[in-house]
Amino acid sequence: QVELVESGGGSVQSGGSLRLSCVDSGFTSTSYCLMWFRQRPRQGREGVAGIDSDHIVTYRDSVKGRFTISQDKDINMLYLQMNDLKPEDTAMYYCAAYDHGWAWLVTSPAPLTPDYMGQGTQVTVSS
């Protein structure tokens, strides 16, 4: 059974930083995509950053240069370093995994339907 658990959300002022963490257990795919997506109330899922088993990294345009996704496979951790946060970054952030996927899924216009996802961690940025 695969489980993803996020941590690190919180409330910051505009320009601040947060680091989200996600620990996975039971995820054994070798052709995978790991992703962070976010969701605001009454809105759809929005891909933020993804990394795949080919070490390809993709970001949505609005976070490029501010967010960095990374992973530590030795300890099954996925991270999202978020700098220069803006009020429009306010959302629930989710860690997600695809058994077979690619980083470009982050920017796909199709709805995000990962095989696994965590419970989410709230990020609130005030102006």
Number of C-alpha atoms within 10 A of each C-alpha: 5 13 16 22 18 23 19 15 18 15 14 18 14 17 14 14 18 18 16 22 20 23 18 22 13 10 16 10 13 11 13 19 26 29 30 25 22 22 18 15 8 6 9 11 17 21 26 26 28 30 26 22 16 12 13 12 20 22 24 17 10 11 17 12 11 14 20 19 22 17 17 10 9 6 10 14 17 23 21 23 15 20 17 15 23 20 15 13 21 19 21 18 27 26 30 28 26 21 16 15 20 22 24 18 25 25 17 12 9 8 12 16 12 17 12 16 22 19 15 22 21 20 20 19 19 15 10
